[in-house]
């Protein structure tokens, strides 16, 4: 479980996280609330949270991050299928 998993859970659901009482989940929630990315849900005050505008911007940034690519090159010339390394 990573903090990102917790944030993405609340991105799709204001319902309490399945492991809301686990220390790692609680630490992630506390951190996101402290930094203004999550707030308690008005619909589910027990342990539900919802993403703030600031949190949505951060999620959008995460989702826009491209996956790394792999290059295969000839180590003698540094030329490969994508071109020369610079």
N, C-alpha and C positions, 0 to 999 in steps of 0.2 A: 504494500500500500504506500503510495507516494502522496504528497500534498496535491499534486495535479489530479490524481484520481478523485480526491475529495472534492476539489473545485468543480471538476467535470460532472460529478454526481449532482451537485446542486445546480449546475447549468441545465440539466435535463429534468430535475425534480426537486420541489421544495420539501419533499417528505424527508423524515430523518434518515440519515445514512445507516445502513445495516449494522455498521460497527461503530456507531456514534459514541459508545462508551469506551472504546479502545483508546489507550493513551496517545498513540500516533495520530489517530483521527481527530481526537479532541485538541491536540496541539496544532494540527493543521487548521482546524476551524478557528481556534483562538487567534492564530497568526493572521488569517484572512480577515477576520472581524477587526482586529487591531489596525490593519492596513486599509480597511474600508472596501474590501473586495466582496465580503459577504455581510449580510445583516439578518437578524432573526426574521423569520417569515411571519407575516401578520395572520395568515390563514392557519398556521400550525405552530403555535407558540411553544409547544413542549420541547422540541429539539430540531425543528425544521429551520432551514435557512434559505435565503434566496440571494442570487448574485446581484450586486449593485451595478450601476453604470460603469464604474471604474473596473469592476471585476469582469464585465462583459468585454470591455476593451482589451483586457489582458488575455481573456479566452480567445478573442479574435486574433490576437497576435500569435498565440500558441498554434492555433489552427492554420495560420498562414505561413508558419515556419516550414520551409521545404525539407524534404528528407535528404540526407547526404547522398552523394553519388560516389561511385567507385571508378577509378581509372586504371586501365591496364596499359603499361608502357614498356617499351624495350629499354632496359636500364642503360644500355650502351649509348643510345641516342636520345633518350627521353621523349621519343615519339610513340604515339599510340593511337588507339581508335578514336579518341576525341581530339587529338592534335598535340602540339608541343606544350610541355609544362613551362611555366614562366616563373 
